[in-house]
Amino acid sequence: MSTPETSKSPFKKVLGCGCGAVLIVALAIFASATYLGIHAEKPRPKMVEQRTPAPASTPVKLTFSKTYLGKWQDKSGNFIFIRADGKGDFHWQDTDVSGGILKIDETKKVLKISSVFGDSQQWKIDRAPQTQNGSTTIILNKTEFQRVP
């Protein structure tokens, strides 16, 4: 008994499968290009001119006296910036925080600024802001800070 011979060689089978795969890829590319082409030709809607002013942002209600607002700097260059948006920045020794969560508890006499990354600094308010001889100062952790422009 002899094995029957096939009329197709293995090379023709591979070539046939390869052509089928190329045909499928070509159809997928054609379908994608057609889809994108149809949607790219649609006219874009015209921008409507806004005639009413945008609503003003809601002001932040501060939980502390406005006298704390501003940038405060000590003689060694450390600073604390208490912003009107209720956030705080500070440079203290080798730590910098910008846009940190600000908490001022005037009854407990504590000022704290912390970042979302865990960096934080807390100061004891030894003396609230006072203005004398045209200079406004605050004393935190027994260190005098002066309000700077």
PyMOL commands that set and color helices and strands:
alter all, ss='L'
color gray80, all
select helices_A, chain A and resi 10-40+66-68
alter helices_A, ss='H'
color red, helices_A
select strands_A, chain A and resi 70-73+79-82+87-92+95-105+110-114+120-132+135-140+143-148
alter strands_A, ss='S'
color yellow, strands_A
deselect
rebuild
show_as cartoon
